[in-house]
Amino acid sequence: MSRLRVGVVGVGMISQVEHIPNLLRLGELFELVGVADPSRISRQFVTDTHGIANFETVDQLFDQRLDAVVIGSPDPLHHEQVLAALAVGLHVFCEKPLCYSLAEIAEIVAARDAARKIMQVGYMKRFDPSYRLALASLPGTSSTLRAVSVEVNDPDAWPFIAHQPYRRGTDIPKDMIAAVAAKQKRQVEQAIGVPFTDLAFRGFTGAYSSALIHDVNAVHGLLDALGVPDGEIVGAQIFANGDGGQGAVKLLDGQALWTMTHLTVPKLADYKERITLFFDDASLELEFPSPWLNHHPTRLTVTTSHGHTLSKKDLRAGYAEAFVEEMRGFWAAIVNGDPVVNPPEHAARDQALLLGLTRRHLATGPFD
Ligand SMILES: NC(=O)c1ccc[n+]([C@@H]2O[C@H](COP(=O)([O-])OP(=O)(O)OC[C@H]3O[C@@H](n4cnc5c(N)ncnc54)[C@H](O)[C@@H]3O)[C@@H](O)[C@H]2O)c1
């Protein structure tokens, strides 16, 4: 079995709570060589907690004869760091959103092909055992599909990670933070391509590209299995100061509608994320727990009826953790040549839809 030498770039919340412990747990597959982060507080915490070497810069980490890198840095840095990693011959796992614009994702696809390396995006839901069982439980035809509904209320991570070892870096120099913010602004301008409001900026970078992107990707996988392409965007609103994002997409020439809403509820320590597919004669619902609650199965319910007799089937596919399984998948793609479950091409399709929603919101204006 080939053990891969891996490094982690950006050791904030997702890397400290998920990727680093998970890579260590998968010690037969990965040797975690070191981490890089400009925050001395964060990287030293990782060294103190796990005994892993830390580096201030990405270049110092890339000098450690790595095979692969896991990128968990802020969104605007993904593009340059993925390209830098591919350029030095590393396989790359990068968190979502891969990039804001389709042009940036196309550059990554070209660089991946030139480097002949694996590039996987961090859509862990595709590795969720219940999601995989949902794919296998779909009817063989889309002819009875009538609606897809996505509803998420999310307070963000705080209620679900308080029991985990995690230290937030508060020592990033102000000029570095300002440079990343300016870069993000330029990237978003290029991505959206039309004048936008502050509200649209917050909704596009927050509710849409940071949060709803997971559900868009998951629904795309379900629709692919049914052979249903995206249709016209028929509605989009960004609301609640950008904490809320909503969208509606026509499917099957209007025989079905996909609606989605994400809302951050910062002071409500409750998380709900539901994806429901309604057919003429059945519904299939996935209810995800907060992603930070590891080994907590996603509920999969298939509802059917025979006349007045309603039947609800609760399907359970095990307790495997999606964040762990996505790392196994990354390893298997590199070592065994398994298909990449989440290639950058998927990110391009997801981002195209989120950009379409943002432009639609801008075209129709915010509601009062
Ligand atoms: N898959 C998921 O469910 C999930 C959940 C949370 C976050 N994420 C994604 O993970 C990424 C990180 O999110 P987070 O919540 O951990 O953010 P965070 O702010 O907690 O962590 C980001 C880290 O990157 C570091 N950093 C800043 N500049 C850097 C640079 N130039 N090079 C290297 N590191 C740098 C910061 O110091 C910080 O430690 C984001 O892209 C986010 O969208 C994914």
Ligand as a Chemical Component Dictionary entry (heavy atoms), coordinates in Angstrom:
data_LIG
# 
_chem_comp.id                   LIG 
_chem_comp.type                 NON-POLYMER 
_chem_comp.pdbx_formal_charge   0 
_chem_comp.three_letter_code    LIG 
# 
loop_
_chem_comp_atom.comp_id 
_chem_comp_atom.atom_id 
_chem_comp_atom.alt_atom_id 
_chem_comp_atom.type_symbol 
_chem_comp_atom.charge 
_chem_comp_atom.model_Cartn_x 
_chem_comp_atom.model_Cartn_y 
_chem_comp_atom.model_Cartn_z 
_chem_comp_atom.pdbx_ordinal 
LIG N1  N1  N 0  -16.375 21.303 3.486  1  
LIG C1  C1  C 0  -16.948 22.007 4.456  2  
LIG O1  O1  O 0  -17.998 21.672 4.983  3  
LIG C2  C2  C 0  -16.279 23.269 4.932  4  
LIG C3  C3  C 0  -16.574 23.782 6.195  5  
LIG C4  C4  C 0  -15.916 24.941 6.608  6  
LIG C5  C5  C 0  -15.031 25.585 5.777  7  
LIG N2  N2  N 1  -14.795 25.079 4.524  8  
LIG C6  C6  C 0  -13.868 25.769 3.604  9  
LIG O2  O2  O 0  -12.540 25.638 4.114  10 
LIG C7  C7  C 0  -11.790 26.830 3.881  11 
LIG C8  C8  C 0  -11.284 27.365 5.223  12 
LIG O3  O3  O 0  -12.390 27.648 6.033  13 
LIG P1  P1  P 0  -12.237 27.791 7.621  14 
LIG O4  O4  O 0  -13.599 27.890 8.147  15 
LIG O5  O5  O -1 -11.321 26.755 8.144  16 
LIG O6  O6  O 0  -11.538 29.225 7.699  17 
LIG P2  P2  P 0  -10.550 29.784 8.800  18 
LIG O7  O7  O 0  -10.520 31.246 8.610  19 
LIG O8  O8  O 0  -10.873 29.222 10.125 20 
LIG O9  O9  O 0  -9.141  29.165 8.356  21 
LIG C9  C9  C 0  -8.388  29.642 7.281  22 
LIG C10 C10 C 0  -6.921  29.496 7.653  23 
LIG O10 O10 O 0  -6.127  29.894 6.543  24 
LIG C11 C11 C 0  -5.057  30.667 7.037  25 
LIG N3  N3  N 0  -4.473  31.505 6.001  26 
LIG C12 C12 C 0  -4.699  32.829 5.754  27 
LIG N4  N4  N 0  -3.894  33.241 4.752  28 
LIG C13 C13 C 0  -3.176  32.162 4.353  29 
LIG C14 C14 C 0  -2.165  31.951 3.377  30 
LIG N5  N5  N 0  -1.747  32.932 2.567  31 
LIG N6  N6  N 0  -1.642  30.709 3.247  32 
LIG C15 C15 C 0  -2.050  29.700 4.042  33 
LIG N7  N7  N 0  -3.004  29.841 4.985  34 
LIG C16 C16 C 0  -3.550  31.064 5.139  35 
LIG C17 C17 C 0  -5.633  31.426 8.222  36 
LIG O11 O11 O 0  -4.600  31.867 9.108  37 
LIG C18 C18 C 0  -6.517  30.364 8.846  38 
LIG O12 O12 O 0  -5.795  29.587 9.784  39 
LIG C19 C19 C 0  -12.733 27.790 3.164  40 
LIG O13 O13 O 0  -12.520 27.700 1.791  41 
LIG C20 C20 C 0  -14.118 27.268 3.522  42 
LIG O14 O14 O 0  -15.097 27.551 2.539  43 
LIG C21 C21 C 0  -15.385 23.934 4.114  44 
# 
loop_
_chem_comp_bond.comp_id 
_chem_comp_bond.atom_id_1 
_chem_comp_bond.atom_id_2 
_chem_comp_bond.value_order 
_chem_comp_bond.pdbx_ordinal 
LIG N1  C1  SING 1  
LIG C1  O1  DOUB 2  
LIG C1  C2  SING 3  
LIG C2  C3  SING 4  
LIG C2  C21 DOUB 5  
LIG C3  C4  DOUB 6  
LIG C4  C5  SING 7  
LIG C5  N2  DOUB 8  
LIG N2  C6  SING 9  
LIG N2  C21 SING 10 
LIG C6  O2  SING 11 
LIG C6  C20 SING 12 
LIG O2  C7  SING 13 
LIG C7  C8  SING 14 
LIG C7  C19 SING 15 
LIG C8  O3  SING 16 
LIG O3  P1  SING 17 
LIG P1  O4  DOUB 18 
LIG P1  O5  SING 19 
LIG P1  O6  SING 20 
LIG O6  P2  SING 21 
LIG P2  O7  DOUB 22 
LIG P2  O8  SING 23 
LIG P2  O9  SING 24 
LIG O9  C9  SING 25 
LIG C9  C10 SING 26 
LIG C10 O10 SING 27 
LIG C10 C18 SING 28 
LIG O10 C11 SING 29 
LIG C11 N3  SING 30 
LIG C11 C17 SING 31 
LIG N3  C12 SING 32 
LIG N3  C16 SING 33 
LIG C12 N4  DOUB 34 
LIG N4  C13 SING 35 
LIG C13 C14 SING 36 
LIG C13 C16 DOUB 37 
LIG C14 N5  SING 38 
LIG C14 N6  DOUB 39 
LIG N6  C15 SING 40 
LIG C15 N7  DOUB 41 
LIG N7  C16 SING 42 
LIG C17 O11 SING 43 
LIG C17 C18 SING 44 
LIG C18 O12 SING 45 
LIG C19 O13 SING 46 
LIG C19 C20 SING 47 
LIG C20 O14 SING 48 
# 
